[in-house]
Structures are given as C-alpha cells and as structure tokens.
Amino acid sequence: MSIENWRRILVIQTAFIGDVVLSLPLVQVLRKNFPTAKIDFMLIPRTAELLRNHPDVDELIIF
C-alpha cells in the first residue's frame, strides 16, 4: 500500500505528559499531510485530558 492510500493512523504514546506534548507537532503534520485519514492517539489515562478536544485527533484510546 502506498503512503497516499493511508486511511487510518495510530499514534502510540503511553509515557508521560511531556512526551505527549512533544508528540503534538507530529499529529499536526500528520493531519496536514493526510487530511482525510482517521488519526487516533493511544495514551495512558493520566495524559488523556491533554488531547480530549484536540482538533487533529479523531479518537483517544486509553491504555
């Protein structure tokens, strides 16, 4: 499958608050380059509130 056909992207970040914050530019670049893809973010419960209403994340997966 070529990169142009990506429809679903999962970012896995199960570490600490600072690591989640540092991954935000990645999510923004992914949204810019794949505007129609579903972008989900897996993270721990303690950091979920950081991304609860982030416009570039479609779904939070609490791990």
mmCIF file as Biopython writes it, N, C-alpha, C and O atoms, coordinates in Angstrom:
data_model
#
loop_
_atom_site.group_PDB
_atom_site.id
_atom_site.type_symbol
_atom_site.label_atom_id
_atom_site.label_alt_id
_atom_site.label_comp_id
_atom_site.label_asym_id
_atom_site.label_entity_id
_atom_site.label_seq_id
_atom_site.pdbx_PDB_ins_code
_atom_site.Cartn_x
_atom_site.Cartn_y
_atom_site.Cartn_z
_atom_site.occupancy
_atom_site.B_iso_or_equiv
_atom_site.auth_seq_id
_atom_site.auth_asym_id
_atom_site.pdbx_PDB_model_num
ATOM 1   N N  . MET A ? 1  ? 0.850   -1.178 0.000  1.0 0.0 1  A 1 
ATOM 2   C CA . MET A ? 1  ? 0.000   0.000  0.000  1.0 0.0 1  A 1 
ATOM 3   C C  . MET A ? 1  ? 0.897   1.243  0.000  1.0 0.0 1  A 1 
ATOM 4   O O  . MET A ? 1  ? 1.829   1.346  0.798  1.0 0.0 1  A 1 
ATOM 5   N N  . SER A ? 2  ? 0.613   2.157  -0.880 1.0 0.0 2  A 1 
ATOM 6   C CA . SER A ? 2  ? 1.411   3.378  -0.924 1.0 0.0 2  A 1 
ATOM 7   C C  . SER A ? 2  ? 0.942   4.363  0.144  1.0 0.0 2  A 1 
ATOM 8   O O  . SER A ? 2  ? -0.173  4.267  0.656  1.0 0.0 2  A 1 
ATOM 9   N N  . ILE A ? 3  ? 1.801   5.289  0.458  1.0 0.0 3  A 1 
ATOM 10  C CA . ILE A ? 3  ? 1.521   6.267  1.521  1.0 0.0 3  A 1 
ATOM 11  C C  . ILE A ? 3  ? 0.304   7.139  1.180  1.0 0.0 3  A 1 
ATOM 12  O O  . ILE A ? 3  ? -0.356  7.642  2.089  1.0 0.0 3  A 1 
ATOM 13  N N  . GLU A ? 4  ? 0.000   7.324  -0.080 1.0 0.0 4  A 1 
ATOM 14  C CA . GLU A ? 4  ? -1.150  8.139  -0.467 1.0 0.0 4  A 1 
ATOM 15  C C  . GLU A ? 4  ? -2.470  7.494  -0.073 1.0 0.0 4  A 1 
ATOM 16  O O  . GLU A ? 4  ? -3.488  8.180  0.020  1.0 0.0 4  A 1 
ATOM 17  N N  . ASN A ? 5  ? -2.468  6.191  0.160  1.0 0.0 5  A 1 
ATOM 18  C CA . ASN A ? 5  ? -3.695  5.463  0.473  1.0 0.0 5  A 1 
ATOM 19  C C  . ASN A ? 5  ? -3.939  5.289  1.965  1.0 0.0 5  A 1 
ATOM 20  O O  . ASN A ? 5  ? -4.897  4.620  2.355  1.0 0.0 5  A 1 
ATOM 21  N N  . TRP A ? 6  ? -3.113  5.864  2.789  1.0 0.0 6  A 1 
ATOM 22  C CA . TRP A ? 6  ? -3.298  5.712  4.228  1.0 0.0 6  A 1 
ATOM 23  C C  . TRP A ? 6  ? -4.635  6.304  4.644  1.0 0.0 6  A 1 
ATOM 24  O O  . TRP A ? 6  ? -4.937  7.454  4.326  1.0 0.0 6  A 1 
ATOM 25  N N  . ARG A ? 7  ? -5.430  5.522  5.351  1.0 0.0 7  A 1 
ATOM 26  C CA . ARG A ? 7  ? -6.731  5.984  5.813  1.0 0.0 7  A 1 
ATOM 27  C C  . ARG A ? 7  ? -6.828  6.036  7.328  1.0 0.0 7  A 1 
ATOM 28  O O  . ARG A ? 7  ? -7.633  6.785  7.880  1.0 0.0 7  A 1 
ATOM 29  N N  . ARG A ? 8  ? -6.005  5.236  7.997  1.0 0.0 8  A 1 
ATOM 30  C CA . ARG A ? 8  ? -6.035  5.193  9.462  1.0 0.0 8  A 1 
ATOM 31  C C  . ARG A ? 8  ? -4.611  5.274  9.985  1.0 0.0 8  A 1 
ATOM 32  O O  . ARG A ? 8  ? -3.715  4.586  9.495  1.0 0.0 8  A 1 
ATOM 33  N N  . ILE A ? 9  ? -4.413  6.118  10.979 1.0 0.0 9  A 1 
ATOM 34  C CA . ILE A ? 9  ? -3.101  6.300  11.587 1.0 0.0 9  A 1 
ATOM 35  C C  . ILE A ? 9  ? -3.280  6.219  13.101 1.0 0.0 9  A 1 
ATOM 36  O O  . ILE A ? 9  ? -4.183  6.839  13.662 1.0 0.0 9  A 1 
ATOM 37  N N  . LEU A ? 10 ? -2.418  5.455  13.751 1.0 0.0 10 A 1 
ATOM 38  C CA . LEU A ? 10 ? -2.454  5.347  15.196 1.0 0.0 10 A 1 
ATOM 39  C C  . LEU A ? 10 ? -1.121  5.825  15.759 1.0 0.0 10 A 1 
ATOM 40  O O  . LEU A ? 10 ? -0.066  5.287  15.423 1.0 0.0 10 A 1 
ATOM 41  N N  . VAL A ? 11 ? -1.178  6.834  16.611 1.0 0.0 11 A 1 
ATOM 42  C CA . VAL A ? 11 ? -0.003  7.317  17.318 1.0 0.0 11 A 1 
ATOM 43  C C  . VAL A ? 11 ? -0.054  6.693  18.709 1.0 0.0 11 A 1 
ATOM 44  O O  . VAL A ? 11 ? -1.037  6.846  19.433 1.0 0.0 11 A 1 
ATOM 45  N N  . ILE A ? 12 ? 1.010   5.992  19.072 1.0 0.0 12 A 1 
ATOM 46  C CA . ILE A ? 12 ? 1.056   5.330  20.373 1.0 0.0 12 A 1 
ATOM 47  C C  . ILE A ? 12 ? 2.039   6.081  21.260 1.0 0.0 12 A 1 
ATOM 48  O O  . ILE A ? 12 ? 3.230   6.164  20.960 1.0 0.0 12 A 1 
ATOM 49  N N  . GLN A ? 13 ? 1.524   6.622  22.353 1.0 0.0 13 A 1 
ATOM 50  C CA . GLN A ? 13 ? 2.349   7.368  23.295 1.0 0.0 13 A 1 
ATOM 51  C C  . GLN A ? 13 ? 1.858   7.034  24.696 1.0 0.0 13 A 1 
ATOM 52  O O  . GLN A ? 13 ? 0.973   7.704  25.226 1.0 0.0 13 A 1 
ATOM 53  N N  . THR A ? 14 ? 2.433   6.001  25.290 1.0 0.0 14 A 1 
ATOM 54  C CA . THR A ? 14 ? 1.963   5.555  26.597 1.0 0.0 14 A 1 
ATOM 55  C C  . THR A ? 14 ? 2.897   6.004  27.714 1.0 0.0 14 A 1 
ATOM 56  O O  . THR A ? 14 ? 2.962   5.363  28.763 1.0 0.0 14 A 1 
ATOM 57  N N  . ALA A ? 15 ? 3.607   7.081  27.500 1.0 0.0 15 A 1 
ATOM 58  C CA . ALA A ? 15 ? 4.559   7.557  28.502 1.0 0.0 15 A 1 
ATOM 59  C C  . ALA A ? 15 ? 3.977   8.725  29.305 1.0 0.0 15 A 1 
ATOM 60  O O  . ALA A ? 15 ? 2.814   8.687  29.706 1.0 0.0 15 A 1 
ATOM 61  N N  . PHE A ? 16 ? 4.756   9.720  29.530 1.0 0.0 16 A 1 
ATOM 62  C CA . PHE A ? 16 ? 4.420   10.793 30.448 1.0 0.0 16 A 1 
ATOM 63  C C  . PHE A ? 16 ? 3.880   12.031 29.733 1.0 0.0 16 A 1 
ATOM 64  O O  . PHE A ? 16 ? 3.878   12.101 28.504 1.0 0.0 16 A 1 
ATOM 65  N N  . ILE A ? 17 ? 3.428   12.993 30.510 1.0 0.0 17 A 1 
ATOM 66  C CA . ILE A ? 17 ? 2.814   14.216 29.980 1.0 0.0 17 A 1 
ATOM 67  C C  . ILE A ? 17 ? 3.746   14.923 28.996 1.0 0.0 17 A 1 
ATOM 68  O O  . ILE A ? 17 ? 3.317   15.319 27.912 1.0 0.0 17 A 1 
ATOM 69  N N  . GLY A ? 18 ? 4.998   15.081 29.360 1.0 0.0 18 A 1 
ATOM 70  C CA . GLY A ? 18 ? 5.952   15.766 28.476 1.0 0.0 18 A 1 
ATOM 71  C C  . GLY A ? 18 ? 6.110   15.074 27.145 1.0 0.0 18 A 1 
ATOM 72  O O  . GLY A ? 18 ? 6.262   15.734 26.117 1.0 0.0 18 A 1 
ATOM 73  N N  . ASP A ? 19 ? 6.078   13.758 27.145 1.0 0.0 19 A 1 
ATOM 74  C CA . ASP A ? 19 ? 6.189   13.006 25.893 1.0 0.0 19 A 1 
ATOM 75  C C  . ASP A ? 19 ? 4.974   13.223 25.001 1.0 0.0 19 A 1 
ATOM 76  O O  . ASP A ? 19 ? 5.099   13.301 23.778 1.0 0.0 19 A 1 
ATOM 77  N N  . VAL A ? 20 ? 3.801   13.321 25.613 1.0 0.0 20 A 1 
ATOM 78  C CA . VAL A ? 20 ? 2.585   13.584 24.841 1.0 0.0 20 A 1 
ATOM 79  C C  . VAL A ? 20 ? 2.665   14.980 24.220 1.0 0.0 20 A 1 
ATOM 80  O O  . VAL A ? 20 ? 2.342   15.158 23.045 1.0 0.0 20 A 1 
ATOM 81  N N  . VAL A ? 21 ? 3.090   15.956 25.000 1.0 0.0 21 A 1 
ATOM 82  C CA . VAL A ? 21 ? 3.217   17.327 24.492 1.0 0.0 21 A 1 
ATOM 83  C C  . VAL A ? 21 ? 4.219   17.371 23.331 1.0 0.0 21 A 1 
ATOM 84  O O  . VAL A ? 21 ? 3.985   18.054 22.335 1.0 0.0 21 A 1 
ATOM 85  N N  . LEU A ? 22 ? 5.321   16.649 23.459 1.0 0.0 22 A 1 
ATOM 86  C CA . LEU A ? 22 ? 6.325   16.647 22.396 1.0 0.0 22 A 1 
ATOM 87  C C  . LEU A ? 22 ? 5.846   15.930 21.131 1.0 0.0 22 A 1 
ATOM 88  O O  . LEU A ? 22 ? 6.418   16.131 20.059 1.0 0.0 22 A 1 
ATOM 89  N N  . SER A ? 23 ? 4.822   15.111 21.239 1.0 0.0 23 A 1 
ATOM 90  C CA . SER A ? 23 ? 4.301   14.418 20.059 1.0 0.0 23 A 1 
ATOM 91  C C  . SER A ? 23 ? 3.226   15.227 19.322 1.0 0.0 23 A 1 
ATOM 92  O O  . SER A ? 23 ? 2.798   14.832 18.237 1.0 0.0 23 A 1 
ATOM 93  N N  . LEU A ? 24 ? 2.792   16.337 19.889 1.0 0.0 24 A 1 
ATOM 94  C CA . LEU A ? 24 ? 1.747   17.144 19.242 1.0 0.0 24 A 1 
ATOM 95  C C  . LEU A ? 24 ? 2.142   17.671 17.864 1.0 0.0 24 A 1 
ATOM 96  O O  . LEU A ? 24 ? 1.300   17.660 16.965 1.0 0.0 24 A 1 
ATOM 97  N N  . PRO A ? 25 ? 3.383   18.133 17.646 1.0 0.0 25 A 1 
ATOM 98  C CA . PRO A ? 25 ? 3.738   18.554 16.277 1.0 0.0 25 A 1 
ATOM 99  C C  . PRO A ? 25 ? 3.614   17.414 15.262 1.0 0.0 25 A 1 
ATOM 100 O O  . PRO A ? 25 ? 3.274   17.651 14.103 1.0 0.0 25 A 1 
ATOM 101 N N  . LEU A ? 26 ? 3.887   16.188 15.690 1.0 0.0 26 A 1 
ATOM 102 C CA . LEU A ? 26 ? 3.721   15.041 14.802 1.0 0.0 26 A 1 
ATOM 103 C C  . LEU A ? 26 ? 2.268   14.904 14.365 1.0 0.0 26 A 1 
ATOM 104 O O  . LEU A ? 26 ? 1.987   14.692 13.185 1.0 0.0 26 A 1 
ATOM 105 N N  . VAL A ? 27 ? 1.354   15.023 15.309 1.0 0.0 27 A 1 
ATOM 106 C CA . VAL A ? 27 ? -0.072  14.896 14.995 1.0 0.0 27 A 1 
ATOM 107 C C  . VAL A ? 27 ? -0.495  15.999 14.026 1.0 0.0 27 A 1 
ATOM 108 O O  . VAL A ? 27 ? -1.277  15.752 13.108 1.0 0.0 27 A 1 
ATOM 109 N N  . GLN A ? 28 ? 0.008   17.194 14.223 1.0 0.0 28 A 1 
ATOM 110 C CA . GLN A ? 28 ? -0.343  18.309 13.339 1.0 0.0 28 A 1 
ATOM 111 C C  . GLN A ? 28 ? 0.179   18.079 11.923 1.0 0.0 28 A 1 
ATOM 112 O O  . GLN A ? 28 ? -0.514  18.388 10.953 1.0 0.0 28 A 1 
ATOM 113 N N  . VAL A ? 29 ? 1.381   17.547 11.794 1.0 0.0 29 A 1 
ATOM 114 C CA . VAL A ? 29 ? 1.948   17.263 10.473 1.0 0.0 29 A 1 
ATOM 115 C C  . VAL A ? 29 ? 1.195   16.117 9.797  1.0 0.0 29 A 1 
ATOM 116 O O  . VAL A ? 29 ? 0.947   16.149 8.591  1.0 0.0 29 A 1 
ATOM 117 N N  . LEU A ? 30 ? 0.836   15.108 10.589 1.0 0.0 30 A 1 
ATOM 118 C CA . LEU A ? 30 ? 0.051   14.015 10.021 1.0 0.0 30 A 1 
ATOM 119 C C  . LEU A ? 30 ? -1.283  14.522 9.474  1.0 0.0 30 A 1 
ATOM 120 O O  . LEU A ? 30 ? -1.687  14.137 8.376  1.0 0.0 30 A 1 
ATOM 121 N N  . ARG A ? 31 ? -1.964  15.377 10.222 1.0 0.0 31 A 1 
ATOM 122 C CA . ARG A ? 31 ? -3.257  15.911 9.773  1.0 0.0 31 A 1 
ATOM 123 C C  . ARG A ? 31 ? -3.080  16.740 8.503  1.0 0.0 31 A 1 
ATOM 124 O O  . ARG A ? 31 ? -3.900  16.670 7.588  1.0 0.0 31 A 1 
ATOM 125 N N  . LYS A ? 32 ? -2.014  17.517 8.457  1.0 0.0 32 A 1 
ATOM 126 C CA . LYS A ? 32 ? -1.763  18.358 7.279  1.0 0.0 32 A 1 
ATOM 127 C C  . LYS A ? 32 ? -1.504  17.501 6.035  1.0 0.0 32 A 1 
ATOM 128 O O  . LYS A ? 32 ? -1.978  17.820 4.945  1.0 0.0 32 A 1 
ATOM 129 N N  . ASN A ? 33 ? -0.753  16.418 6.208  1.0 0.0 33 A 1 
ATOM 130 C CA . ASN A ? 33 ? -0.383  15.583 5.069  1.0 0.0 33 A 1 
ATOM 131 C C  . ASN A ? 33 ? -1.420  14.516 4.724  1.0 0.0 33 A 1 
ATOM 132 O O  . ASN A ? 33 ? -1.442  14.010 3.602  1.0 0.0 33 A 1 
ATOM 133 N N  . PHE A ? 34 ? -2.275  14.174 5.681  1.0 0.0 34 A 1 
ATOM 134 C CA . PHE A ? 34 ? -3.309  13.159 5.464  1.0 0.0 34 A 1 
ATOM 135 C C  . PHE A ? 34 ? -4.648  13.697 5.980  1.0 0.0 34 A 1 
ATOM 136 O O  . PHE A ? 34 ? -5.177  13.185 6.967  1.0 0.0 34 A 1 
ATOM 137 N N  . PRO A ? 35 ? -5.192  14.709 5.334  1.0 0.0 35 A 1 
ATOM 138 C CA . PRO A ? 35 ? -6.381  15.392 5.861  1.0 0.0 35 A 1 
ATOM 139 C C  . PRO A ? 35 ? -7.623  14.513 5.970  1.0 0.0 35 A 1 
ATOM 140 O O  . PRO A ? 35 ? -8.510  14.813 6.770  1.0 0.0 35 A 1 
ATOM 141 N N  . THR A ? 36 ? -7.711  13.457 5.203  1.0 0.0 36 A 1 
ATOM 142 C CA . THR A ? 36 ? -8.901  12.606 5.265  1.0 0.0 36 A 1 
ATOM 143 C C  . THR A ? 36 ? -8.698  11.346 6.103  1.0 0.0 36 A 1 
ATOM 144 O O  . THR A ? 36 ? -9.643  10.584 6.308  1.0 0.0 36 A 1 
ATOM 145 N N  . ALA A ? 37 ? -7.489  11.119 6.584  1.0 0.0 37 A 1 
ATOM 146 C CA . ALA A ? 37 ? -7.202  9.922  7.378  1.0 0.0 37 A 1 
ATOM 147 C C  . ALA A ? 37 ? -7.806  10.055 8.776  1.0 0.0 37 A 1 
ATOM 148 O O  . ALA A ? 37 ? -7.957  11.158 9.301  1.0 0.0 37 A 1 
ATOM 149 N N  . LYS A ? 38 ? -8.144  8.921  9.357  1.0 0.0 38 A 1 
ATOM 150 C CA . LYS A ? 38 ? -8.601  8.877  10.752 1.0 0.0 38 A 1 
ATOM 151 C C  . LYS A ? 38 ? -7.342  8.767  11.611 1.0 0.0 38 A 1 
ATOM 152 O O  . LYS A ? 38 ? -6.600  7.790  11.503 1.0 0.0 38 A 1 
ATOM 153 N N  . ILE A ? 39 ? -7.102  9.757  12.456 1.0 0.0 39 A 1 
ATOM 154 C CA . ILE A ? 39 ? -5.910  9.779  13.300 1.0 0.0 39 A 1 
ATOM 155 C C  . ILE A ? 39 ? -6.333  9.542  14.740 1.0 0.0 39 A 1 
ATOM 156 O O  . ILE A ? 39 ? -7.029  10.359 15.343 1.0 0.0 39 A 1 
ATOM 157 N N  . ASP A ? 40 ? -5.898  8.405  15.281 1.0 0.0 40 A 1 
ATOM 158 C CA . ASP A ? 40 ? -6.202  8.046  16.659 1.0 0.0 40 A 1 
ATOM 159 C C  . ASP A ? 40 ? -4.919  8.146  17.489 1.0 0.0 40 A 1 
ATOM 160 O O  . ASP A ? 40 ? -3.813  8.071  16.954 1.0 0.0 40 A 1 
ATOM 161 N N  . PHE A ? 41 ? -5.084  8.315  18.781 1.0 0.0 41 A 1 
ATOM 162 C CA . PHE A ? 41 ? -3.944  8.511  19.681 1.0 0.0 41 A 1 
ATOM 163 C C  . PHE A ? 41 ? -4.141  7.608  20.894 1.0 0.0 41 A 1 
ATOM 164 O O  . PHE A ? 41 ? -5.134  7.725  21.611 1.0 0.0 41 A 1 
ATOM 165 N N  . MET A ? 42 ? -3.182  6.701  21.116 1.0 0.0 42 A 1 
ATOM 166 C CA . MET A ? 42 ? -3.237  5.820  22.282 1.0 0.0 42 A 1 
ATOM 167 C C  . MET A ? 42 ? -2.352  6.407  23.373 1.0 0.0 42 A 1 
ATOM 168 O O  . MET A ? 42 ? -1.189  6.737  23.139 1.0 0.0 42 A 1 
ATOM 169 N N  . LEU A ? 43 ? -2.926  6.533  24.577 1.0 0.0 43 A 1 
ATOM 170 C CA . LEU A ? 43 ? -2.180  7.112  25.680 1.0 0.0 43 A 1 
ATOM 171 C C  . LEU A ? 43 ? -2.716  6.611  27.008 1.0 0.0 43 A 1 
ATOM 172 O O  . LEU A ? 43 ? -3.756  5.953  27.056 1.0 0.0 43 A 1 
ATOM 173 N N  . ILE A ? 44 ? -2.004  6.923  28.092 1.0 0.0 44 A 1 
ATOM 174 C CA . ILE A ? 44 ? -2.425  6.468  29.414 1.0 0.0 44 A 1 
ATOM 175 C C  . ILE A ? 44 ? -3.494  7.409  29.963 1.0 0.0 44 A 1 
ATOM 176 O O  . ILE A ? 44 ? -3.593  8.554  29.522 1.0 0.0 44 A 1 
ATOM 177 N N  . PRO A ? 45 ? -4.297  6.937  30.925 1.0 0.0 45 A 1 
ATOM 178 C CA . PRO A ? 45 ? -5.391  7.757  31.444 1.0 0.0 45 A 1 
ATOM 179 C C  . PRO A ? 45 ? -4.952  9.116  31.985 1.0 0.0 45 A 1 
ATOM 180 O O  . PRO A ? 45 ? -5.662  10.109 31.824 1.0 0.0 45 A 1 
ATOM 181 N N  . ARG A ? 46 ? -3.807  9.159  32.614 1.0 0.0 46 A 1 
ATOM 182 C CA . ARG A ? 46 ? -3.344  10.398 33.237 1.0 0.0 46 A 1 
ATOM 183 C C  . ARG A ? 46 ? -3.074  11.510 32.216 1.0 0.0 46 A 1 
ATOM 184 O O  . ARG A ? 46 ? -3.140  12.689 32.565 1.0 0.0 46 A 1 
ATOM 185 N N  . THR A ? 47 ? -2.775  11.159 30.976 1.0 0.0 47 A 1 
ATOM 186 C CA . THR A ? 47 ? -2.450  12.175 29.974 1.0 0.0 47 A 1 
ATOM 187 C C  . THR A ? 47 ? -3.587  12.429 28.972 1.0 0.0 47 A 1 
ATOM 188 O O  . THR A ? 47 ? -3.465  13.289 28.100 1.0 0.0 47 A 1 
ATOM 189 N N  . ALA A ? 48 ? -4.671  11.694 29.098 1.0 0.0 48 A 1 
ATOM 190 C CA . ALA A ? 48 ? -5.759  11.786 28.122 1.0 0.0 48 A 1 
ATOM 191 C C  . ALA A ? 48 ? -6.389  13.174 28.053 1.0 0.0 48 A 1 
ATOM 192 O O  . ALA A ? 48 ? -6.806  13.610 26.980 1.0 0.0 48 A 1 
ATOM 193 N N  . GLU A ? 49 ? -6.459  13.855 29.163 1.0 0.0 49 A 1 
ATOM 194 C CA . GLU A ? 49 ? -7.108  15.172 29.190 1.0 0.0 49 A 1 
ATOM 195 C C  . GLU A ? 49 ? -6.386  16.185 28.301 1.0 0.0 49 A 1 
ATOM 196 O O  . GLU A ? 49 ? -7.004  17.143 27.836 1.0 0.0 49 A 1 
ATOM 197 N N  . LEU A ? 50 ? -5.102  15.990 28.061 1.0 0.0 50 A 1 
ATOM 198 C CA . LEU A ? 50 ? -4.335  16.901 27.198 1.0 0.0 50 A 1 
ATOM 199 C C  . LEU A ? 50 ? -4.871  16.933 25.768 1.0 0.0 50 A 1 
ATOM 200 O O  . LEU A ? 50 ? -4.792  17.958 25.090 1.0 0.0 50 A 1 
ATOM 201 N N  . LEU A ? 51 ? -5.409  15.822 25.322 1.0 0.0 51 A 1 
ATOM 202 C CA . LEU A ? 51 ? -5.846  15.720 23.924 1.0 0.0 51 A 1 
ATOM 203 C C  . LEU A ? 51 ? -7.348  15.549 23.771 1.0 0.0 51 A 1 
ATOM 204 O O  . LEU A ? 51 ? -7.836  15.295 22.670 1.0 0.0 51 A 1 
ATOM 205 N N  . ARG A ? 52 ? -8.072  15.685 24.849 1.0 0.0 52 A 1 
ATOM 206 C CA . ARG A ? 52 ? -9.515  15.395 24.841 1.0 0.0 52 A 1 
ATOM 207 C C  . ARG A ? 52 ? -10.241 16.090 23.684 1.0 0.0 52 A 1 
ATOM 208 O O  . ARG A ? 52 ? -11.084 15.456 23.048 1.0 0.0 52 A 1 
ATOM 209 N N  . ASN A ? 53 ? -9.964  17.323 23.390 1.0 0.0 53 A 1 
ATOM 210 C CA . ASN A ? 53 ? -10.658 18.050 22.314 1.0 0.0 53 A 1 
ATOM 211 C C  . ASN A ? 53 ? -9.700  18.575 21.249 1.0 0.0 53 A 1 
ATOM 212 O O  . ASN A ? 53 ? -9.962  19.599 20.617 1.0 0.0 53 A 1 
ATOM 213 N N  . HIS A ? 54 ? -8.614  17.881 21.059 1.0 0.0 54 A 1 
ATOM 214 C CA . HIS A ? 54 ? -7.632  18.334 20.064 1.0 0.0 54 A 1 
ATOM 215 C C  . HIS A ? 54 ? -8.223  18.184 18.663 1.0 0.0 54 A 1 
ATOM 216 O O  . HIS A ? 54 ? -8.731  17.114 18.327 1.0 0.0 54 A 1 
ATOM 217 N N  . PRO A ? 55 ? -8.170  19.231 17.842 1.0 0.0 55 A 1 
ATOM 218 C CA . PRO A ? 55 ? -8.835  19.190 16.530 1.0 0.0 55 A 1 
ATOM 219 C C  . PRO A ? 55 ? -8.206  18.220 15.534 1.0 0.0 55 A 1 
ATOM 220 O O  . PRO A ? 55 ? -8.851  17.845 14.554 1.0 0.0 55 A 1 
ATOM 221 N N  . ASP A ? 56 ? -6.959  17.807 15.765 1.0 0.0 56 A 1 
ATOM 222 C CA . ASP A ? 56 ? -6.298  16.910 14.811 1.0 0.0 56 A 1 
ATOM 223 C C  . ASP A ? 56 ? -6.380  15.445 15.203 1.0 0.0 56 A 1 
ATOM 224 O O  . ASP A ? 56 ? -5.880  14.587 14.476 1.0 0.0 56 A 1 
ATOM 225 N N  . VAL A ? 57 ? -6.994  15.140 16.332 1.0 0.0 57 A 1 
ATOM 226 C CA . VAL A ? 57 ? -7.120  13.766 16.805 1.0 0.0 57 A 1 
ATOM 227 C C  . VAL A ? 57 ? -8.594  13.347 16.728 1.0 0.0 57 A 1 
ATOM 228 O O  . VAL A ? 57 ? -9.475  14.018 17.266 1.0 0.0 57 A 1 
ATOM 229 N N  . ASP A ? 58 ? -8.836  12.237 16.055 1.0 0.0 58 A 1 
ATOM 230 C CA . ASP A ? 58 ? -10.213 11.768 15.904 1.0 0.0 58 A 1 
ATOM 231 C C  . ASP A ? 58 ? -10.695 10.978 17.114 1.0 0.0 58 A 1 
ATOM 232 O O  . ASP A ? 58 ? -11.841 11.129 17.539 1.0 0.0 58 A 1 
ATOM 233 N N  . GLU A ? 59 ? -9.826  10.137 17.670 1.0 0.0 59 A 1 
ATOM 234 C CA . GLU A ? 59 ? -10.253 9.308  18.795 1.0 0.0 59 A 1 
ATOM 235 C C  . GLU A ? 59 ? -9.084  9.072  19.742 1.0 0.0 59 A 1 
ATOM 236 O O  . GLU A ? 59 ? -7.948  8.881  19.309 1.0 0.0 59 A 1 
ATOM 237 N N  . LEU A ? 60 ? -9.376  9.088  21.032 1.0 0.0 60 A 1 
ATOM 238 C CA . LEU A ? 60 ? -8.385  8.741  22.047 1.0 0.0 60 A 1 
ATOM 239 C C  . LEU A ? 60 ? -8.625  7.309  22.479 1.0 0.0 60 A 1 
ATOM 240 O O  . LEU A ? 60 ? -9.758  6.904  22.740 1.0 0.0 60 A 1 
ATOM 241 N N  . ILE A ? 61 ? -7.555  6.555  22.549 1.0 0.0 61 A 1 
ATOM 242 C CA . ILE A ? 61 ? -7.616  5.184  23.026 1.0 0.0 61 A 1 
ATOM 243 C C  . ILE A ? 61 ? -6.837  5.153  24.322 1.0 0.0 61 A 1 
ATOM 244 O O  . ILE A ? 61 ? -5.616  5.310  24.326 1.0 0.0 61 A 1 
ATOM 245 N N  . ILE A ? 62 ? -7.545  4.949  25.425 1.0 0.0 62 A 1 
ATOM 246 C CA . ILE A ? 62 ? -6.924  4.955  26.738 1.0 0.0 62 A 1 
ATOM 247 C C  . ILE A ? 62 ? -6.386  3.552  27.018 1.0 0.0 62 A 1 
ATOM 248 O O  . ILE A ? 62 ? -7.117  2.564  26.946 1.0 0.0 62 A 1 
ATOM 249 N N  . PHE A ? 63 ? -5.090  3.489  27.338 1.0 0.0 63 A 1 
ATOM 250 C CA . PHE A ? 63 ? -4.434  2.200  27.580 1.0 0.0 63 A 1 
ATOM 251 C C  . PHE A ? 63 ? -3.952  2.133  29.006 1.0 0.0 63 A 1 
ATOM 252 O O  . PHE A ? 63 ? -3.371  1.128  29.415 1.0 0.0 63 A 1 
#
